[in-house]
Each structure stands twice: as structure tokens, then as C-alpha cells.
Amino acid sequence: MHQIANLTKKRGFTIFQAFFVTILWSSSWPIIKFGLKEIPPLFFAGTRYVAASVILLIYVISFQKYRQEIKNLSKRWWLKLILYGVVFYSITQGAQFLGLNYLPAITVSLLLSFTPIIVLFFANILLKEKSNIIQILLIVAALGGALLYFLLSPELSSTPFSIVSGYMQNFLELANPIPFKLRILGLIIVIIGVLANSFSTIIGRSINQSKEVSTVVITSVSMFIGSIIMLIAGFSVEGIPKLSPISTGYILILSVVNTAFAFTIWNHAMQKLKAVEISIINNTMLFQITILAVIFLAERPTGIQWIGLIIVAVAGLLLPLFSTKKVDTKINASEVNNNLS
């Protein structure tokens, strides 16, 4: 036991913890794609995050200090948490699930990977941070990589294609092809989600910098608010579906393991790692999601698309190394772009 305790205190183990969480979050994408075959997207996202937030809230209220924090929240703080919950969960996560219903996982992940770049743009305008020449070059490279990917992307073509969800479906012909209009709709929805995600990062930084409320309280309360709104929207638009045992299992895995459990580990790692290290580890998810999509979803990027993906991913990994003049020393555990995915 003493040796295990010593191991958990080591820096290398903390880095492993953070990387393990990104693997859990990346694994959410194939699970979501599988689940979307039976579960409507808004209902799926809503139930996933409602269940996860309830677990986190149970943890929060079991500690006196957290109960006191919630009790002492001012009206101003409640408005902040409501705004954050609506933007980061209702809009961002809802858009992600809707996008995955119409588009390949790799495409959605690639678009979401542009969140740090948009945040950097917002920071230059709203926070008066100044980007350096290396950051600008990396942004241009990332845009070029995305252009390479989308030039040959089937969702921008009028040619019918199906989004397979499982390796064996790679052997099937084009049954139930995704209409061109729905693919374009999916792109628009995901772009809205990327903008909302970027805006939520700015909100998260503002909330976190005050240090008045614990991260776990911010996350659990805002997640509960945002997910309830998303679930109500799902009931209104999609109705209440009948869930098979497998679909129920998908929701439970995403809620308990990939959200509540993963957040707890991530929060612990964030207390010991630097912001730049957390950003780099988190930005490996584009690589991870792409590999998982190829293996489990039978998605097949072309050679040129692979080059574009690699350029975007490498630019994302290098971007945190070159800080703007006004540097944030801490990052909220709930504000990272693919967090709780």
C-alpha cells in the first residue's frame, strides 16, 4: 500500500492519469455513434449528462464545504452558472450529438479541434491578448490542413454515402444514405457547437479566475442545469424512446465512467500539472478519435485527408507551447474543448 501511495504522488503517474482520461473521452465518440442508431441525439446527450451531473452532485453534497458554497451562491453566480450550463452543455454538447448523427466522427472531431484557435481569436479581441508570429503561423497551418481534409470530404459532395457505425457495416452497400442537405445541416450544427464551445471557454476562464467557487461545484451545478434543458428539448422534439438494454448500457458507460469518473481523475491531475501540459495532453484527442473511428466505425480518410488531419493535430499540439503575452496560469477542468466528451 505504501508503494502504491508513493506511485500516485509521482509526476509521471499524474501525466498518465490525464492521458488515460483523454482515452476515455475519445472512446465516447464510437460509443455515441453506436448509440445514435437507437437513441435520438438530444435525448441521448440529455440523459447522459443528467445522470453524470446527479452523480457529481451526490458527491458534492456529501461534503459540508461544498454544500456551504452552493448555499452561499449569489444571484450573480447563479446567472453565471446558468449561462455556462446553457452554452457548454445545452448548445455545445447538444450540437456535438446532433452533428455525429449526420457526419463522420473524424469530421466532427476535426472541427471541434479548432476551438483553441477560436478562443485565441476571442482572447485577442476581448482580453487584449496578443498572438505572436509562431501562433499565427500555426493557425494558418491548421486552416490549411482543414482545407486539405474538406476538399476531399464526402459530406461536401452530392454523392450519397452512409455513415457506418461498426466495423462489420463496412461490408454493406449504401443502405439509408445520408442526404446531402442533412450533411450540410450537420456541418452548420457542428460549427455552431464549435463557436459555443469557444465562448464557453471564455466564460469558464472568467468563472475560474475568481476562485470564489470550487471547480467541482461549478461543473456539477452547471452540468445539471444545462443537461436538464437539453433533456427537456429532447422530450419536446424527439419524444421518449424505448431503450434496449444495450442502449441503456451506452448511457450508463458514458455517464458513470466517461463523465463522472473521468472528471474526478481529470480534476486531480489538473491540480498537479501545468496549464500548457494539460492543453497538450487534451489536444492528442484528435489523433485518438481518428484511430478509434478507423478501427470501430470503419471511417476511411484518403491519403490527402490524412495529411490534413496530421497538420491540424500537430498544430494543435504545438500551439499551447507558444503563449500570448497575457498568460492564464490555470485552466478550469470543465472548460477544455473536448472535456466530458
DABELRA-V383681 format. One record per backbone hydrogen bond with DSSP energy under -1.0 kcal/mol. NH is the residue of the N-H (numbers start at 1). CO is the residue of the C=O. E is the energy in kcal/mol with one decimal. If there is no record, write none. Layout:
nh=(NH	NH)
co=(CO	CO)
e=(E	E)
//
This chain:
nh=(5	6	7	8	10	14	15	16	17	18	19	20	21	22	23	24	25	26	27	29	31	32	33	34	35	36	37	38	39	44	45	46	47	48	49	50	51	52	53	54	55	56	57	58	59	60	61	63	67	68	69	70	71	72	73	78	79	80	81	82	83	84	85	86	87	88	89	90	91	92	94	95	96	97	98	99	100	102	103	108	109	110	111	112	113	114	115	118	119	120	121	122	123	124	125	126	129	136	137	138	139	140	141	142	143	144	145	146	147	148	149	150	151	153	156	157	169	170	171	172	175	178	183	184	185	186	187	188	189	190	191	192	193	194	195	196	197	198	199	200	201	202	203	204	205	206	207	208	209	218	219	220	221	222	223	224	225	226	227	228	229	230	231	232	233	234	235	236	237	238	248	249	250	251	252	253	254	255	256	257	258	260	261	262	263	264	265	266	267	268	269	270	272	273	278	279	280	281	282	283	284	285	288	289	290	291	292	293	294	295	296	297	299	306	307	308	309	310	311	312	313	314	315	316	317	318	319	321	322	325	335	339	341)
co=(1	2	3	4	7	10	11	12	13	14	15	16	17	18	19	20	21	22	23	26	27	28	29	30	31	32	34	35	35	40	41	42	43	44	45	46	47	48	49	50	51	52	53	54	55	56	57	60	63	64	65	66	67	68	70	74	75	76	77	78	79	80	81	82	83	84	85	85	86	87	89	91	92	93	94	95	96	99	99	104	105	106	107	108	109	111	112	114	115	116	117	118	119	120	121	122	123	132	133	134	135	136	137	138	139	140	141	142	143	144	145	146	147	150	153	154	166	167	168	169	173	161	179	180	181	182	183	184	185	186	187	188	189	190	191	192	193	194	195	196	197	198	199	200	201	202	203	204	205	214	215	216	217	218	219	220	221	222	223	224	225	226	227	228	229	230	231	232	233	234	244	245	246	247	248	249	250	251	252	253	253	255	256	257	259	260	261	262	263	264	265	266	269	269	274	275	276	277	278	279	281	282	284	285	286	287	288	289	290	291	292	293	293	302	303	304	305	306	307	308	309	310	311	312	313	314	315	318	319	130	332	336	338)
e=(-2.3	-2.0	-2.0	-2.1	-1.4	-1.5	-2.3	-2.1	-2.3	-2.3	-2.5	-2.7	-2.0	-1.7	-1.6	-2.0	-2.7	-2.5	-2.3	-1.3	-1.5	-3.1	-2.3	-2.5	-2.7	-2.3	-1.3	-1.8	-2.9	-2.7	-2.8	-2.7	-2.7	-2.1	-2.2	-2.5	-2.1	-1.8	-2.6	-2.2	-1.8	-2.3	-2.8	-2.3	-1.8	-2.5	-2.9	-1.8	-2.1	-2.4	-1.6	-2.3	-2.3	-1.9	-1.1	-2.2	-2.1	-1.8	-2.6	-2.3	-2.5	-2.8	-2.6	-2.5	-2.6	-2.8	-1.7	-1.8	-2.4	-2.0	-1.2	-2.6	-1.9	-2.2	-2.3	-2.9	-2.3	-1.3	-2.1	-1.9	-2.6	-2.5	-2.2	-2.3	-1.6	-1.5	-1.9	-2.2	-2.7	-2.2	-1.9	-2.7	-2.8	-1.9	-1.5	-3.7	-2.3	-2.0	-2.2	-2.4	-2.3	-2.3	-2.3	-2.4	-2.4	-2.3	-2.5	-2.4	-2.1	-2.1	-2.0	-2.7	-1.9	-1.1	-1.5	-1.7	-1.2	-1.9	-1.8	-1.5	-2.3	-2.8	-1.7	-2.2	-2.4	-2.5	-2.1	-2.3	-2.6	-2.4	-2.4	-2.2	-2.1	-2.5	-2.3	-2.5	-2.6	-2.3	-2.4	-2.5	-1.5	-1.6	-2.2	-3.0	-2.3	-2.0	-2.5	-2.7	-2.4	-2.4	-2.8	-2.2	-2.3	-2.2	-2.5	-1.9	-2.3	-2.7	-2.7	-2.1	-1.8	-2.0	-2.6	-2.5	-2.1	-2.0	-2.5	-2.3	-2.4	-2.7	-2.5	-1.9	-2.0	-2.0	-2.3	-2.6	-2.4	-2.4	-2.9	-1.2	-2.2	-2.5	-2.5	-1.4	-2.7	-1.7	-1.8	-2.7	-3.0	-1.6	-2.4	-2.4	-1.5	-1.6	-2.3	-2.4	-2.1	-2.4	-2.5	-2.0	-1.2	-1.5	-2.0	-3.3	-2.0	-2.3	-2.5	-2.5	-2.1	-2.2	-3.1	-1.3	-1.8	-2.3	-1.8	-2.3	-2.7	-2.6	-2.3	-2.3	-2.7	-2.8	-2.3	-2.1	-1.9	-2.1	-2.0	-1.6	-1.5	-1.0	-1.8	-1.9	-1.4)
//
